């Protein structure tokens, strides 16, 4: 389960428990505000994680391209070296 799912389950359990007569309306409103804030925080964390994943993927693509160029260069250098040694 994700953080959001846990937050929603916890919120539902708290609302049911509080609504059953052991909390005032003000306490319920405060709890709902706290839940909304927790959800906003979870949403922001998810957005940051997606952004980081996107940047990591771009970095991996750049690293793979650099490795391919290095491999090509190495092959060319080896051919030049073999050609020079055969003379």
LOTIMI-42622 format. One line per 4 residues: their letters; for each residue x, y, z of N, C-alpha, C. Coordinates in steps of 0.1 Angstrom, whole numbers. Layout:
BEGIN
A = X/Y/Z/X/Y/Z/X/Y/Z ~ ...
END
This chain:
BEGIN
XXXX = 8/-12/0/0/0/0/9/12/0 ~ 4/23/-6/11/36/-6/8/44/6 ~ 16/54/8/14/63/19/0/69/19 ~ -4/73/7/-18/79/5/-28/69/10
XXXX = -27/57/6/-37/47/10/-37/45/26 ~ -25/45/32/-24/44/46/-31/56/53 ~ -28/68/47/-33/80/52/-49/80/52 ~ -54/76/40/-68/75/39/-75/65/48
XXXX = -68/54/50/-74/44/59/-73/49/74 ~ -62/55/77/-61/61/91/-71/72/93 ~ -73/80/83/-83/91/84/-97/86/85 ~ -100/76/77/-114/70/78/-116/64/92
XXXX = -106/57/97/-107/51/111/-109/61/121 ~ -101/72/120/-102/83/130/-115/90/129 ~ -120/92/117/-133/99/116/-144/91/121 ~ -144/78/118/-154/69/124/-154/69/139
XXXX = -142/67/144/-140/67/159/-144/80/165 ~ -140/91/159/-144/104/165/-158/108/163 ~ -164/104/152/-178/107/149/-187/98/158 ~ -182/88/164/-191/79/172/-194/85/185
XXXX = -190/98/188/-195/104/200/-183/108/209 ~ -171/105/206/-160/108/215/-152/120/211 ~ -158/129/202/-151/141/198/-161/151/194 ~ -156/164/195/-165/175/191/-164/178/177
XXXX = -172/187/172/-172/191/158/-159/198/155 ~ -154/206/164/-141/213/162/-130/203/161 ~ -130/193/169/-120/182/168/-120/175/155 ~ -132/172/150/-134/166/137/-128/175/126
XXXX = -132/188/126/-127/197/116/-111/198/116 ~ -106/198/128/-91/199/130/-85/186/124 ~ -91/175/127/-86/162/122/-87/162/106 ~ -98/167/101/-99/167/86/-88/176/80
XXXX = -85/188/87/-75/197/82/-61/190/83 ~ -59/182/93/-46/175/95/-45/164/84 ~ -56/158/81/-56/147/71/-53/154/57 ~ -60/165/54/-58/172/42/-43/176/40
XXXX = -37/181/51/-23/185/51/-14/173/48 ~ -17/162/55/-9/150/53/-10/145/39 ~ -22/146/33/-24/142/19/-16/152/9 ~ -16/164/12/-8/174/4/7/171/5
XXXX = 11/168/17/25/164/19/29/151/11 ~ 20/142/12/22/129/4/22/132/-11 ~ 13/140/-15/13/144/-30/25/151/-34 ~ 30/160/-26/43/167/-29/54/157/-29
XXXX = 55/148/-20/65/138/-20/65/129/-32 ~ 53/126/-36/52/117/-49/56/125/-61 ~ 53/138/-62/57/146/-73/72/147/-73 ~ 78/149/-61/93/150/-61/99/137/-65
XXXX = 93/126/-61/99/113/-64/98/111/-79 ~ 87/115/-85/85/113/-100/95/122/-107 ~ 98/134/-102/107/143/-108/121/137/-107 ~ 125/132/-96/138/126/-94/140/114/-103
XXXX = 129/106/-104/130/94/-113/132/98/-127 ~ 126/109/-131/127/114/-145/142/119/-147 ~ 147/126/-138/161/131/-139/171/119/-139 ~ 168/109/-131/177/98/-130/177/90/-144
XXXX = 165/89/-150/164/83/-163/172/91/-173 ~ 171/104/-173/178/112/-182/193/111/-180 ~ 197/110/-168/212/108/-165/216/95/-170 ~ 208/84/-168/212/71/-173/213/71/-188
XXXX = 204/78/-195/205/78/-209/218/85/-214 ~ 221/96/-207/233/104/-210/246/95/-207 ~ 245/88/-197/257/79/-193/258/68/-204 ~ 247/62/-208/248/52/-218/253/57/-231
XXXX = 249/69/-235/254/75/-247/269/78/-246 ~ 273/83/-235/288/85/-233/295/72/-234 ~ 290/61/-228/297/48/-228/298/43/-243 ~ 287/45/-250/287/41/-264/298/49/-272
XXXX = 299/62/-270/309/70/-276/323/65/-272 ~ 325/62/-260/338/58/-255/342/45/-261 ~ 332/36/-262/334/23/-269/338/25/-283 ~ 331/33/-290/335/36/-304/349/42/-306
XXXX = 352/51/-297/365/57/-297/376/47/-294 ~ 373/38/-285/383/27/-282/385/18/-294 ~ 375/15/-301/376/6/-312/384/13/-323 ~ 382/26/-325/390/34/-335/404/34/-331
XXXX = 407/37/-319/421/37/-314/428/24/-316 ~ 420/13/-313/426/0/-315/429/-3/-330 ~ 421/1/-338/423/-1/-353/435/8/-357 ~ 436/20/-352/448/28/-356/461/22/-351
XXXX = 460/17/-338/472/11/-332/476/-2/-340 ~ 466/-10/-344/470/-22/-351/475/-19/-365 ~ 470/-8/-371/475/-4/-384/489/1/-383 ~ 492/9/-372/505/14/-370/515/3/-367
XXX = 511/-7/-360/520/-18/-356/523/-27/-368 ~ 514/-28/-377/516/-37/-389/525/-31/-399 ~ 529/-18/-398/538/-12/-408/552/-15/-405
END
